[in-house]
């Protein structure tokens, strides 16, 4: 049975979207680095060390971060932070789509001008 739990935990670390960096946890959930470190030391958060382009970071399990935020700051705070994060994601996507539409409109105008020549 202990082997099953370990395999489940290993698969969670590998599953897309199940982990996040300490920087992302601070940005998405409004945590401070001290809160993250204290939670790691108290055993509330597991972590793994990571490195991207030579810059070290901590990988955390998203579900544990959400539980930490909920217990430390309340359910309403967690929902508010998730809504803000989703809104930022939507706004980025809208901005990208507007840029794509503008590029397509420009290309369309260019093709229309070429076909009239």
N, C-alpha and C positions, 0 to 999 in steps of 0.2 A: 504493500500500500504506500509506503514512504517513497518508493521508486516512482509510482504514479504521480504523486504530488510534485516531485522534482521534475518529471518530464513535462507536466502541465506548466510549471513555472518557467522552465526553459523555453517552451513553445510560446509563452506569453511574452518573453523578452524578444522573441524573434518576429512576433506578429506585427504587421504594419499598423501603425496608429496606437499600439498598446504602450509605447514608451514615448518619453519626451525628454528634452534636455533640461537642465536646471534653469537655463536662460529662458526657455519657452515656458516653463512652469512659473517663473517670475512674471513674464509678460502676460500670459493667458489667465493666470489665476490670482495675480496681485500679491504673490508671496514675496518675502524678502529672502536674501541668501541666508541670513541668520536663521530664519524659520525653517528653511530646508535643511540646513546643517543640524539644527537642534532636533528635528524630526528623525534624521538619519541616526544621530547619536542615541536617541531614545528608542530606536527600533520601529518607529512608525513608518519609515520609508526605507525600502531597499534601493540600492544603487549599483551601478556598474560604471567603471571609468571608460570614457570614450575620448577620441581625439579626431579632430577634423582639420586638415591642413596644418598640423602641428599645434593646434590649440586644444588644450584639454577641457573636457566638460564632464558633467555627471549625467548618466542616463537614469531616469526614474520611471517607475510604472505609473501610467496615467491614472488607473483606478485608485492607487494608493494616494496619489496627490489629491484626487477629488475627495476622498474620504477625509484626508487631513484638512482641506479647506472647509469642508462641511462641518467638521467638529470644532475647528478653530474659529471660523468666521460665520458659520450658520448656513442653512440651506438657501436662504434668499440671496446671500452674497454669492454663493456658487452659481446659482441660476443667472444672476446679473452678469457675472464674469463670463459665463458661457455665451450669453446673448451678445455681449460686447465683442467677444472674439468672433462669433459667427457674423455679426454685422460688419466687422472689419474685413473678413474674408469675402463677403458678398460685395462690399464696396470695391475691393481690389479686382474682383472678377468683372464687375460692371465697367470699371476703368479700362481693363484689358479689352473687353468686348467693344467698347466705344472706339478704342484705338484701331481695332481690326476693322470696324465698320468704316471709319474714316479712310483707312488705307484702301479698302475695297471700293469706296466711292471715288477716290482719286484714280484708281486703276480703271474703273468704269468710264470716267470722264475722258481719260487718256485714250481708251479704246474707241470711244464714240468719236473723238476728234480725228483719230487715225482713219476710221472707216468713212468719214466725210471727205477725205482728201482724194 
